[in-house]
Amino acid sequence: MIDALVSQDEPAPVPAAPDDTAPSEPPPVAAPPASEPPSEPAAPAALAASHRSVAVYSGLGAWIDVYDWSHTFGKDGPLVEVADIDRMADLGVQTLYVQSSKWDAPQHVLEPERLVPLIQRARARGLGVVAWYLPTLEDPAFDLARLLTIAQLPIDTIAVDIESLKVKDHAERNRRLVALSTELRAARPDLTLGAIPYPPVLLEVVNPNLWPGFPWAELAPLYDVWLPMSYQSDRKQSSGYRDAERYTAESIDRMRANLGRPDAPVHTIGGIANRTSPGDVEGMLRASVLRQVLGGSLYDYRTTTDDLWPALQAFRAQGR
């Protein structure tokens, strides 16, 4: 939890040991009453849920994507290097969010010779690491294989970026998203999973045609933490949602209501950094503190100007 001060409108994260001293003739176990049939054994995901920690999503985060760090996609200036990880740590960043591949990348894990040293340096400097990936849902089996490969990196957790509109039929897109998420959870019941969705204000108020019937309730039991892309920088002043405090607050409130989880763990992502002001960050923070979110960040590291870091540092979580 935070320890701190209280565009366009259609946009392109152990069972107990057996008792060896049991008596040779254990006492009989009473059968349950006929009116109360024996309960079903808990599913593996449910058994693992109590051991999945969301702590890595707490505090101040910094995001980098494949355009920031890879030779394959990076064409806009100097790439993020190991020295940038040191700078993040010195600025107070507590978690690195790194895109580990892209749907059209040649490898399930893109350029591991560059990616792994970034991850290793982050861990050496005490940062948590969340690897994220955006599935297109065009080939769910491919998406699953890529996510499971990424999960084998030396990271803390993975987050699924849920924003691809390549599958045009809304019902089929929802079906594939829920199926992919269900298979990912079944394959890795031990792994903390983050979901990175569009914020409900965008889907329900600003542009209801973008993703109708988004399956919040179906996804609720499959993900452990939620990272809404509440980019106030994409909203028009006339909408009222260019106000970072209002947009952050309403996005979180609507999302938790849709999930049916008023205490759902949240890490909020604010606007595009170079279109965000220190005042915007302070508004994000006020809304986040009142809703007891885990942490916050802007998208992304390379576009975060020097004047934003003092405001962002208020998102730092103590005890990490």
LUMZAKE-527236 format. One record per residue (C-alpha): x, y, z. Coordinates in steps of 0.1 Angstrom, whole numbers. Example, Ala and Ser with C-alpha at 12.3 -4.5 7.8 and 13.67 -1.06 7.14 Angstrom:
// residues 2
SITE      x      y      z
SITE    123    -45     78
SITE    137    -11     71
This chain:
// residues 320
SITE      x      y      z
SITE      0      0      0
SITE     12     35     -7
SITE     29     54     21
SITE     24     89      9
SITE      3    121      9
SITE    -33    116     14
SITE    -54    127   -279
SITE    -76    110   -285
SITE   -106     93   -271
SITE   -102     61   -292
SITE    -67     48   -284
SITE    -47     29   -309
SITE     15    -77   -137
SITE     35   -246     17
SITE     15   -274     30
SITE     24   -286     64
SITE     48   -316     65
SITE     31   -349     72
SITE     30   -361    108
SITE     53   -391    111
SITE     41   -399    146
SITE      5   -408    136
SITE     -9   -437    156
SITE    -12   -471    139
SITE    -50   -472    144
SITE    -63   -437    137
SITE    -97   -429    152
SITE   -127   -432    128
SITE   -138   -401    110
SITE   -175   -393    112
SITE   -193   -391     79
SITE   -209   -357     71
SITE   -246   -354     76
SITE   -267   -365     47
SITE   -280   -329     42
SITE   -244   -316     38
SITE   -226   -336     10
SITE   -188   -337     11
SITE   -173   -306     -5
SITE   -154   -308    -38
SITE   -116   -308    -33
SITE   -101   -274    -40
SITE    -87   -268    -74
SITE    -49   -264    -77
SITE    -53   -227    -85
SITE    -74   -222    -53
SITE    -48   -241    -33
SITE    -20   -220    -46
SITE    -38   -187    -43
SITE    -30   -182     -6
SITE      7   -185    -15
SITE      7   -159    -43
SITE     20   -126    -33
SITE     11    -93    -49
SITE     39    -74    -31
SITE     60    -69    -63
SITE     32    -46    -76
SITE     35    -23    -46
SITE     52     11    -47
SITE     67     30    -76
SITE     71     12   -109
SITE     88     20   -142
SITE     77      6   -176
SITE     98     -3   -207
SITE     86    -19   -239
SITE    104    -36   -268
SITE    107     -2   -286
SITE    127     10   -256
SITE    152    -18   -251
SITE    154    -41   -282
SITE    174    -38   -314
SITE    145    -55   -332
SITE    120    -28   -325
SITE    140      1   -310
SITE    143     29   -336
SITE    136     61   -317
SITE    169     71   -300
SITE    192     54   -276
SITE    181     20   -262
SITE    176     14   -225
SITE    207     -2   -211
SITE    219    -17   -178
SITE    229     18   -167
SITE    193     29   -170
SITE    183      2   -145
SITE    208     18   -121
SITE    193     52   -127
SITE    158     38   -120
SITE    170     24    -87
SITE    186     57    -78
SITE    154     75    -86
SITE    134     52    -62
SITE    118     28    -86
SITE    109     -4    -69
SITE     95    -26    -97
SITE    106    -29   -134
SITE     78    -37   -158
SITE     94    -50   -190
SITE     78    -61   -222
SITE     95    -94   -229
SITE     84   -101   -264
SITE     59    -89   -290
SITE     33   -109   -311
SITE     54   -105   -343
SITE     88   -110   -326
SITE    109   -139   -340
SITE    113   -154   -305
SITE     90   -163   -276
SITE    116   -143   -255
SITE    129   -114   -275
SITE    167   -109   -276
SITE    175   -127   -243
SITE    211   -116   -246
SITE    199    -80   -240
SITE    168    -87   -219
SITE    182   -110   -192
SITE    211    -86   -182
SITE    184    -59   -177
SITE    164    -83   -155
SITE    195    -94   -136
SITE    206    -59   -129
SITE    172    -49   -117
SITE    172    -78    -92
SITE    207    -70    -81
SITE    196    -35    -73
SITE    166    -48    -53
SITE    139    -41    -79
SITE    111    -65    -84
SITE    105    -76   -120
SITE     72    -80   -138
SITE     74    -93   -174
SITE     45    -83   -195
SITE     31    -94   -229
SITE      2    -84   -252
SITE    -16   -114   -267
SITE    -35   -108   -299
SITE    -60   -136   -293
SITE    -58   -145   -330
SITE    -39   -178   -321
SITE    -46   -185   -284
SITE    -23   -215   -284
SITE      6   -194   -296
SITE     -3   -167   -270
SITE     -2   -193   -242
SITE     31   -208   -254
SITE     47   -174   -255
SITE     34   -164   -220
SITE     45   -197   -205
SITE     80   -193   -220
SITE     82   -157   -207
SITE     72   -170   -172
SITE    104   -191   -171
SITE    126   -159   -170
SITE    142   -149   -137
SITE    113   -127   -128
SITE     88   -124   -100
SITE     56   -125   -120
SITE     40   -119   -154
SITE     12    -95   -164
SITE    -11    -99   -194
SITE    -17    -67   -214
SITE    -54    -70   -224
SITE    -59    -45   -252
SITE    -56    -62   -286
SITE    -86    -55   -309
SITE    -74    -78   -337
SITE   -103   -102   -331
SITE   -131    -80   -343
SITE   -161   -101   -331
SITE   -166    -90   -295
SITE   -182   -122   -282
SITE   -154   -143   -298
SITE   -127   -120   -284
SITE   -142   -123   -249
SITE   -144   -161   -253
SITE   -108   -164   -263
SITE    -96   -140   -236
SITE   -113   -160   -209
SITE   -101   -193   -223
SITE    -65   -181   -226
SITE    -66   -167   -190
SITE    -81   -199   -177
SITE    -55   -221   -194
SITE    -27   -198   -182
SITE    -39   -200   -146
SITE    -43   -238   -148
SITE     -8   -242   -162
SITE      8   -220   -135
SITE    -14   -221   -104
SITE     16   -210    -84
SITE     23   -178   -104
SITE     10   -144    -95
SITE     -8   -130   -125
SITE    -15    -94   -133
SITE    -41    -81   -157
SITE    -36    -48   -176
SITE    -70    -38   -190
SITE    -85     -7   -205
SITE   -101     13   -177
SITE   -139      9   -174
SITE   -145     46   -179
SITE   -131     42   -214
SITE   -151     11   -221
SITE   -184     22   -205
SITE   -185     60   -209
SITE   -160     74   -234
SITE   -162     47   -261
SITE   -186     18   -253
SITE   -181      4   -288
SITE   -144     -3   -281
SITE   -149    -36   -262
SITE   -186    -42   -254
SITE   -193    -67   -226
SITE   -157    -69   -213
SITE   -157   -101   -192
SITE   -148    -87   -158
SITE   -166   -113   -137
SITE   -152   -142   -156
SITE   -116   -129   -153
SITE   -119   -119   -116
SITE   -109   -153   -101
SITE    -81   -158   -126
SITE    -59   -127   -119
SITE    -44   -116    -86
SITE    -38    -79    -93
SITE    -52    -53   -117
SITE    -33    -26   -135
SITE    -59     -4   -153
SITE    -44     19   -181
SITE    -60     50   -167
SITE    -43     74   -192
SITE    -59    108   -185
SITE    -35    122   -211
SITE    -57    105   -238
SITE    -88    122   -226
SITE   -103    155   -238
SITE   -107    184   -214
SITE   -143    187   -224
SITE   -151    152   -211
SITE   -140    160   -176
SITE   -117    130   -176
SITE    -86    149   -183
SITE    -86    154   -146
SITE    -62    128   -134
SITE    -77    124    -99
SITE   -112    119   -113
SITE   -102     95   -140
SITE    -80     74   -117
SITE   -107     73    -90
SITE   -136     64   -113
SITE   -116     38   -132
SITE   -107     20   -100
SITE   -142     23    -85
SITE   -159     10   -116
SITE   -133    -18   -121
SITE   -137    -31    -85
SITE   -175    -30    -88
SITE   -173    -49   -121
SITE   -150    -75   -106
SITE   -173    -79    -76
SITE   -142    -74    -55
SITE   -142    -41    -36
SITE   -108    -49    -22
SITE    -92    -60    -55
SITE    -55    -53    -55
SITE    -47    -25    -79
SITE    -15     -9    -93
SITE    -26     22   -113
SITE     -9     33   -145
SITE    -13     70   -153
SITE    -10     88   -186
SITE     17     89   -212
SITE     45    104   -193
SITE     55    132   -216
SITE     19    144   -217
SITE     16    143   -180
SITE     23    170   -154
SITE     35    168   -118
SITE      0    180   -109
SITE    -15    151   -128
SITE      7    127   -108
SITE     -4    144    -76
SITE    -41    139    -86
SITE    -34    102    -94
SITE    -18     99    -59
SITE    -47    114    -41
SITE    -72     91    -57
SITE    -49     61    -52
SITE    -43     67    -15
SITE    -80     70     -7
SITE    -86     37    -25
SITE    -56     20     -8
SITE    -40      9    -41
SITE     -7    -10    -41
SITE     13     14    -62
SITE     15     36    -93
SITE     35     44   -124
SITE     34     63   -157
SITE     39     49   -192
SITE     68     48   -198
SITE    104     53   -184
SITE    120     68   -214
SITE     93     95   -217
SITE     93    104   -180
SITE    108    139   -177
SITE    130    149   -148
SITE    103    172   -133
SITE     80    142   -128
SITE    102    121   -106
SITE     97    140    -73
SITE     60    136    -76
SITE     62    100    -86
SITE     85     92    -56
SITE     54     97    -33
SITE     42     63    -47
SITE     71     45    -30
SITE     61     18     -6
SITE     80     15     26
SITE     93    -19     37
SITE    104    -29      2
